[in-house]
Amino acid sequence: METLMAYVVGLLFTASIYMMLRRSIVKLVIGLIILSNAANLLIFVVAGLTRGAPPLIPEGASEIAGTVADPLPQALILTAIVIAFSVLAFAVVLIRRAYEVVGTDDLDQMKDTDT
């Protein structure tokens, strides 16, 4: 299962790089979204896909008994989702403003923005 997930992560990274190298600025943003999802999935795969109970110590016990889920990758993913959403929102506003000023979404035609 982890080998399949490694291939999926590689495929997502490849697709995101390909999209970010396109001339359209909208495809650049789609590539950023795919890149953030690939990075989140990479953290999950590296941390190990283990299903278990929450990491809580029962009352009166000195240690956790049984299989537990690691909360650190979950916290990292949650933080990465929030950061990716804020970067996406900023990029969409920036692209909209650039399109209003320049009148095109082609990155090669956006070189001369002194209008």
C-alpha positions in Angstrom: 0.0 0.0 0.0 2.8 2.4 0.8 4.5 1.7 -2.5 1.3 2.7 -4.3 1.0 5.9 -2.2 4.6 6.7 -3.1 3.8 6.5 -6.8 0.7 8.6 -6.2 2.8 11.3 -4.5 5.3 11.2 -7.3 2.6 11.5 -9.9 1.1 14.5 -8.0 4.4 16.2 -7.8 5.1 15.6 -11.5 1.6 17.0 -12.4 2.1 20.0 -10.3 5.5 20.9 -11.7 4.1 20.4 -15.2 1.2 22.7 -14.5 3.4 25.4 -13.0 5.6 25.4 -16.1 2.7 26.3 -18.4 2.2 29.8 -19.8 -1.2 30.4 -18.3 -1.3 31.9 -14.8 -4.5 30.0 -14.0 -2.6 26.7 -14.6 0.1 28.0 -12.3 -2.4 28.3 -9.5 -3.8 24.8 -10.3 -0.3 23.6 -10.1 0.1 25.2 -6.7 -3.0 23.5 -5.4 -1.8 20.1 -6.6 1.7 20.8 -5.1 0.2 21.5 -1.7 -1.9 18.4 -1.8 1.1 16.3 -2.9 3.1 17.7 0.0 0.3 16.9 2.5 0.0 13.3 1.2 3.8 13.0 1.4 3.7 13.8 5.1 1.0 11.2 5.6 3.0 8.5 3.7 6.3 9.3 5.5 4.6 9.3 8.9 3.1 5.9 8.2 -0.5 5.1 7.5 -1.4 3.6 10.9 -5.0 3.5 12.1 -5.4 3.5 15.8 -7.0 5.1 18.8 -6.3 8.7 19.9 -3.1 9.0 21.9 -4.7 9.4 25.3 -3.5 7.9 28.6 -6.3 6.4 30.6 -6.8 7.6 34.2 -4.6 5.7 36.6 -2.3 4.4 33.8 1.4 5.4 33.4 1.6 4.8 29.6 -0.5 4.3 26.5 -1.6 0.8 25.9 -2.3 -0.5 22.4 -1.9 1.0 18.9 -2.3 4.8 18.8 -2.4 7.3 15.9 0.5 9.8 15.8 -0.9 13.3 16.2 2.2 15.2 14.9 1.6 14.5 11.2 -2.1 15.4 11.6 -1.1 18.7 13.2 1.4 19.4 10.4 -1.2 18.6 7.7 -3.8 20.8 9.4 -1.3 23.7 9.5 -0.3 23.1 5.9 -3.9 23.1 4.7 -4.5 26.5 6.3 -1.3 27.9 4.9 -2.1 26.5 1.4 -5.6 28.0 1.5 -4.2 31.4 2.4 -1.6 31.3 -0.3 -4.3 30.2 -2.8 -6.5 33.1 -1.8 -3.7 35.6 -2.1 -2.7 34.2 -5.5 -6.3 34.4 -6.8 -6.6 38.0 -5.8 -3.2 38.8 -7.3 -4.0 37.1 -10.5 -7.3 38.9 -10.8 -5.6 42.3 -10.3 -2.9 41.4 -12.8 -5.5 40.4 -15.4 -7.3 43.7 -14.9 -4.1 45.6 -15.4 -2.5 43.6 -18.2 -5.6 42.1 -19.9 -4.2 38.6 -20.4 -3.4 35.5 -18.4 -0.4 34.6 -20.5 2.8 34.9 -18.5 4.9 35.8 -21.5 2.7 38.7 -22.3 2.8 40.0 -18.7 6.5 41.1 -19.0 5.5 44.7 -19.9 3.3 45.8 -17.0 4.2 49.5 -17.2 0.8 50.7 -18.4 
